[in-house]
Amino acid sequence: MAAGSLWDRVREDVRGFTERTRHGTRRAIEQGVLRVDLVSLRRARTRALADLGGRTLTFWNKGRTVDLESDAEAIRLRARIAELDGSIREKEGALERLRAPKVAIASMEERRNAANTEGTNGIT
């Protein structure tokens, strides 16, 4: 019976290790996807800012800076930049949540139970 419980414990340890590895891998992949998304969003924001700057310079050179506020393209670019800023903040928040350490309430109880070897080594 002791051999059976030893193998049961080994099997549970392997399952636990496999689950932790699977969870860690999943988190790493999710972080990688978020990082790639952030790079794309930041690049799109930089392009939109450059386009808005070019548009502003065109109006400046023509002496029509007052008309810039009502320019449809400038309004579209400002809305696009605001949309990208919101998406960037959202992705950064999601990345921070993934990076934050997860502390389970039951983890202390699990540690106590794992340290309790009386049931497996014959100590009464």
ZISULSUL-V624841 format. One record per pair of residues at least 12 apart in sequence whose ideal C-beta (glycine too) atoms are under 8 Angstrom apart, sorted by the first residue. I is the first residue (numbers start at 1). J is the second residue. If there is no record, write none. Layout:
# ZISULSUL-V624841
<<I;J> <I;J>>
This chain:
# ZISULSUL-V624841
<<2;120> <2;122> <5;119> <5;120> <6;120> <9;120> <27;98> <30;98> <31;95> <31;98> <31;99> <34;91> <34;94> <34;95> <34;98> <35;95> <37;91> <38;88> <38;91> <38;92> <38;95> <41;84> <41;87> <41;88> <41;91> <42;88> <44;84> <45;81> <45;84> <45;85> <45;88> <48;77> <48;80> <48;81> <48;84> <49;81> <51;77> <52;74> <52;77> <52;78> <52;81> <55;68> <55;71> <55;73> <55;74> <55;77> <56;68> <56;74> <59;71> <59;74>>
